[in-house]
């Protein structure tokens, strides 16, 4: 769904927004997304959970959730915001295959449902060696016409996005704020450049500021969007650790630098998992990327048209 048109019926989008506005811990956004995909209709889910009533809260003076959702949708359209829901054909297909995909994505740039790429993530306080490895990883992906996915944070993320733009590769930034926010502020120019030449996506409401929950959530989305995750450098409590664990949940491979495997307890533990490959050199990294591309899972994706390399 975009500001210029609705690929699904408007009442379906309104029902989805009403569900999101009235989510609970027991019926989270991920639960809503799963229910809507299963039934193929947000309206159907709304009527089921609301007991067939127009509103879940019939007390006098309570705002009707459907009317509130309609007003919210109209405001987004008036602001020219671009967004896509799990009901739309142009929702990223690989992300849609995960059990916890976001029900709605706001975006700036060119959306490609069949995007083929890998995440490059790591520490904000990156070393010279880490910067060099991030650059090598970008060049390896670019040589294979793969998209470089990262989170637009300082350090490894910034280096990966910058290197991708410099070599003319497609890059996707999955941000931990609303689409109308820029974080960190030092990346404002880079944010704009990615939006002009690649894609920025956010799973949060447009004005959501960053907090301690948004970044782990976006790490999960990065994992689901890509074919694999490459972790360049990371600390003991890095968000990259969260992404690696989400990758396991999503059935996605992880390519782990030896520095992370040797320097963190979680890296050392994960290094022995069958879905993790530890690399120490550019040649190792190249072989690991090619192994992902030649895996049985990738072959199936190629047959479905979801991998173009």
PyMOL commands that set and color helices and strands:
alter all, ss='L'
color gray80, all
select helices_A, chain A and resi 10-21+29-39+42-49+65-78+93-96+128-143+156-166+185-197+214-225+239-250+258-263+265-270+282-293+296-303
alter helices_A, ss='H'
color red, helices_A
select strands_A, chain A and resi 82-85+104-109+117-121+147-150+171-174+199-202+228-231+253-257+276-279
alter strands_A, ss='S'
color yellow, strands_A
deselect
rebuild
show_as cartoon
